[in-house]
Amino acid sequence: MTRFESSAASAASHGGEQMSELKRNARDAGADLKEAWRKADGEESLGDKAANAGDRVENAVKDAGDVVHEQADEASRDAAYERGRADEASRSG
């Protein structure tokens, strides 16, 4: 593996985690904003509480999807790396 490939693989794996964290923070900020808007009239109805809970559940599902996606990407990169190693070994041997 070249130095570029090594640093690109490292950046890709860390970039995904940072992006997920950024998306998670944006989702939380959006949910906080919606909750504040729903409370702006001074009252929080049962409907408001249900909507807030729904927003938080939706965000949790999206966050879990991001984690699964990161893990799938990492597994794919690892498999490609191993295939490349096997190809190199078969050529040199």
FENQUI-V540853 format. One record per backbone hydrogen bond with DSSP energy under -0.5 kcal/mol. CO is the residue of the C=O (numbers start at 1). NH is the residue of the N-H. Records with the same first field share a line. If there is no record, write none. Layout:
CO = NH + NH
//
This chain:
2 = 6
3 = 7
4 = 8
5 = 9
6 = 10
7 = 11
8 = 12
9 = 13
10 = 14
11 = 15
12 = 16
13 = 17
14 = 18
15 = 19
16 = 20
17 = 21
18 = 22
19 = 23
20 = 24
21 = 25
22 = 26
23 = 27
24 = 28
25 = 29
26 = 30
27 = 31
28 = 32
29 = 33
30 = 34
31 = 35
32 = 36
33 = 37
34 = 38
35 = 39
36 = 40
37 = 40
39 = 42
43 = 45
45 = 49
46 = 50
47 = 51
48 = 52
49 = 53
50 = 54
51 = 55
52 = 56
53 = 57
54 = 58
55 = 59
56 = 60
57 = 61
58 = 62
59 = 63
60 = 64
61 = 65
62 = 66
63 = 67
64 = 68
65 = 69
66 = 70
67 = 71
68 = 72
69 = 73
70 = 74
71 = 75
72 = 76
73 = 77
74 = 78
75 = 79
76 = 80
77 = 81
78 = 82
79 = 83
80 = 84
81 = 85
82 = 86
83 = 87
84 = 88
85 = 89
86 = 90
87 = 91
88 = 92
89 = 93
//
